[in-house]
Structure formats: structure tokens, C-alpha cells
Amino acid sequence: MTSKRGLAFLLLAFSGLLATGDCRARKGSERPTIEITRVPPADKGGPDVAEAIEGRVHGMRSGQHVVVYARSRAWWLQPGPEQPFAPIERGSTWTTSTHLGTEYAALLVEPDYRPPAILDTLPELGAAVVARVVVAGDPSKQVVRHTLRWGGYEWTIRGTPSDRGGQNLYDPSNAWTDDRGALHLRLAGSPGNWTCAQIILSRTLGYGTYSFVVGDVSALDPAAVLAFYTLDGVSSARDDNPREWNLAISRWGDPTRRNAQYVIQPSYAHRNTYLFDVPPGALTHTVRWEPGRLTFRTLRGSTAGSPLVAEHVFTEAVPVPGEGRFRINLYDFQRGPKQVATGGEFVIAKFEFLP
């Protein structure tokens, strides 16, 4: 027979086991959480500045990923579609780089989740999104932005990497203007370690005539690219339509190829690319952009009456302006048969826009 004292002990032990089992069950059913421990500055965003963002995950399961977005009107995947997941370190901490925004979001997602490049609204918690945190950008942190004045306009100087032509690094010191008002762009470094140059107009100009006088480019490496183009990053991220026209000087890594082209994207469409050769010396390029019509012209020299080098008119697939901004880019094309062997400095003497 069990004594009253023994029965009380058994009841106490049994209740302890129930409590322990209940605690373990609750602990095992707790949802994972995610936090942001290093908040970047609050800013309007753009491609020219990036900052580190860091955080920690609690209770994550094997195979799950961290996805980061920054808000600049819409939510943009960070640091970009080519690197959609933030690396998770020991101690369940994570870190990545992000372009700036007014808000930042971190998602803990299942292994099969494929994050969109741009979102109007963040996904709600559900089967694929396990945890989510949103924080406002830190207004107390100062943003260092590189700009220059040229041709009567303000331009931002890119200081963050880009996947245009390959994974290229951009150094703001590679773009500047001289005492005569000419723009200088430099491809600096050594083979395999080049830094590039890009300037981006701070406003959208849209339809009109774009004119620029370019100095001698005969020393441009066959795998380097000097490009003048419009690009609508919002449209490109939403529906793969960059609304881009492009004048590019390059042999794309093939020394036997013609060294210049006029393009409407997508360039793989046969009628969207016109190839030609530019000679040594200064050249004046003009692009007249109208609804349903793009007229490209290249003249030898820097005066209106100079001899014609090339001309082409596109009347199909002509992009509309959207939110596109004009850009000038000097970069390393890493996807051709040959790689850049020599850098260099190139001069654009003049830029002019007429509506």
C-alpha cells in the first residue's frame, strides 16, 4: 500500500513531468524571429551609395534564408537580384550591403522562396515567409553622396558595384571635371582588378535631343565599354523592360568586331542594333528621341558641319521615357572572349540637351 506521503510525492513528480513536457512543446512550437541590429541611414535611395545592414535570427531551421529589402517608393531586393540572400554567420547573425531607403525589411524565408526584385508591398507571414521585421532608416546618420556639375546639370557619381557587363566595382574618384568644363572618366587598376566610372543624371529629361562631344577613343581596350544611354530601373525590375536606348563604343572583347553600335533594348532583336565603326579623333554624337522615333547621328569633329560618320533611324520598339535617366558609363566587359588588359582615361568635352 502506498502511504499518503508516497502518493503526494508521485503526484508532485507526475505534475512536474507534465509541466516539463508542456514547456518543451511550447518551446518547440515557437515561431522563429528576426531582428535588424545595424540600421542604415534614411535616404531617398539610388545606385550611388550603399551601407552595411546587419541582424540576427532566433530559432531558424536548416535551409532557411534571410532576404533584405530597402524602400525607395517601392521595395527593392538588396543588394540585388544577382545576390538575393544575406549570408548567415555563426551565432545566427547575418550581414549584407544595401542601397539606401526610407525603410528596411528583413525576411526569414523557406529554402524554396524566390524573392522578387521589386515589390509594392512586402509579403505577409505565411508558408514561405517565416518571420519579418521592418524598421525605419536612421535619420541621425549622415549620407556621403558624390556629385558633380557638368553641362548645366547635376550628376551623381556611382560608388557601388553593378552587374552590367559583369560584377564591376565603381570608384567615385574615377569621374571628375577639369577647368575647361570637360568630363573625365577613368578605368583604373590592373587586369582582374579594375574599377569603373559612371555618372547618372539626377533628373529625367525624356524626349528631346541629346548631344555629346567625345574625345579620341582609339586607345579604348577592346573589352572596355564607353556607353551613353537611358535606363528606367523601375520598369526593368518590374517587367524586364529597361526602356533603354544606347550608344556604345566597344568591341566587346573581340578585336575583330566593329567598335560602335546604336541600340534599342532588347539588343538581341535583329532590327534593334546598328553596328558601325568610329574613327580616331573627336566625335559628336546626337540622339533625337521622339514618340515612336529615335534618330542617331555621329559626326567627325565637334562642329555642326563636320563629315557624317554614321546615321540610323529606329521606328519600331522605340521606348517611352518613363522614369529613365541618362547615364554615361565606362566599364569592364567581362563576358567576351578577351578581358580588359589596359585601363585608360577618356574625355567627354560637352553635353547638351534640347527639348
WOVENZI-V667927 format. One record per backbone hydrogen bond with DSSP energy under -1.0 kcal/mol. CO is the residue of the C=O (numbers start at 0). NH is the residue of the N-H. E is the energy in kcal/mol with one decimal. If there is no record, write none. Layout:
# WOVENZI-V667927
co: <CO,CO>
nh: <NH,NH>
e: <E,E>
This chain:
# WOVENZI-V667927
co: <2,3,4,5,6,7,8,9,10,11,12,13,14,15,16,17,18,19,20,21,22,23,24,32,34,37,39,50,52,53,53,54,55,57,60,64,65,66,67,68,69,70,71,73,74,75,79,86,88,91,92,93,95,97,100,101,102,103,104,105,106,107,107,108,109,116,118,127,128,130,132,134,137,137,145,147,149,152,153,154,155,161,162,164,165,167,168,170,171,173,175,177,181,182,183,184,186,187,189,194,195,196,197,198,199,207,208,209,210,211,212,212,213,216,220,221,222,224,225,226,227,228,230,231,232,233,234,234,235,241,243,244,245,246,247,248,250,253,259,260,261,262,265,268,269,271,273,275,281,282,283,284,285,286,287,288,289,292,293,294,295,296,297,297,298,302,306,309,311,313,320,324,325,326,327,328,329,330,343,345,346,347,349,351,353>
nh: <6,7,8,9,10,11,12,13,14,15,16,17,18,19,20,21,22,23,24,25,26,27,28,57,55,53,137,97,95,36,37,93,34,32,63,108,85,106,77,104,75,101,73,71,118,69,82,94,91,56,88,54,52,50,42,136,70,134,68,132,66,129,130,64,112,76,74,109,125,107,105,103,41,140,156,154,152,149,201,147,199,167,165,333,167,161,195,173,174,185,183,180,177,347,175,345,343,194,192,187,170,329,157,327,155,288,353,286,351,284,348,349,282,219,223,252,332,330,248,328,246,326,324,235,236,237,238,240,239,231,264,229,262,227,260,225,253,256,275,247,273,245,268,271,272,263,261,259,300,213,298,211,296,209,294,207,292,289,313,287,311,285,308,309,283,305,299,297,295,293,323,230,200,228,198,226,196,224,186,184,214,182,212,210,208>
e: <-2.8,-2.3,-1.9,-2.3,-2.4,-2.2,-2.5,-2.7,-2.4,-1.9,-2.1,-2.3,-2.4,-2.5,-2.7,-2.5,-2.3,-2.4,-2.4,-2.5,-2.6,-2.6,-1.3,-2.9,-1.7,-1.1,-2.8,-2.8,-2.0,-1.6,-1.7,-2.3,-2.5,-2.2,-1.7,-2.8,-2.7,-3.1,-2.7,-2.7,-3.2,-2.7,-2.0,-3.0,-2.4,-2.2,-1.9,-1.4,-1.1,-2.7,-4.1,-2.2,-2.6,-2.5,-1.4,-2.9,-2.7,-2.8,-2.6,-1.9,-2.6,-2.5,-1.5,-2.3,-2.0,-2.4,-3.3,-2.4,-2.3,-2.5,-2.3,-2.8,-1.5,-1.1,-2.7,-2.7,-1.5,-2.5,-2.3,-2.1,-2.5,-2.9,-1.2,-3.3,-1.5,-2.1,-3.0,-2.3,-1.4,-2.1,-3.3,-1.7,-2.0,-2.6,-1.8,-2.9,-1.8,-2.8,-3.2,-1.9,-1.9,-3.1,-2.4,-2.2,-2.8,-3.2,-2.3,-2.5,-2.6,-2.7,-1.6,-1.1,-2.6,-1.9,-2.0,-2.7,-2.5,-2.3,-2.7,-2.5,-2.7,-3.2,-1.8,-2.2,-2.0,-1.8,-2.7,-1.2,-1.5,-2.9,-2.3,-1.7,-2.5,-2.5,-1.9,-2.1,-2.1,-2.1,-2.2,-2.1,-2.7,-2.5,-1.2,-2.1,-1.0,-2.2,-2.4,-1.5,-2.8,-3.0,-2.9,-2.3,-2.3,-2.7,-2.2,-1.6,-2.3,-3.0,-3.0,-2.7,-2.2,-2.6,-3.2,-1.6,-2.4,-1.7,-3.0,-2.7,-3.0,-2.4,-2.2,-1.2,-2.8,-2.3,-2.3,-3.0,-2.2,-2.5,-2.9,-2.6,-3.2,-2.7,-1.7,-2.7,-3.3>
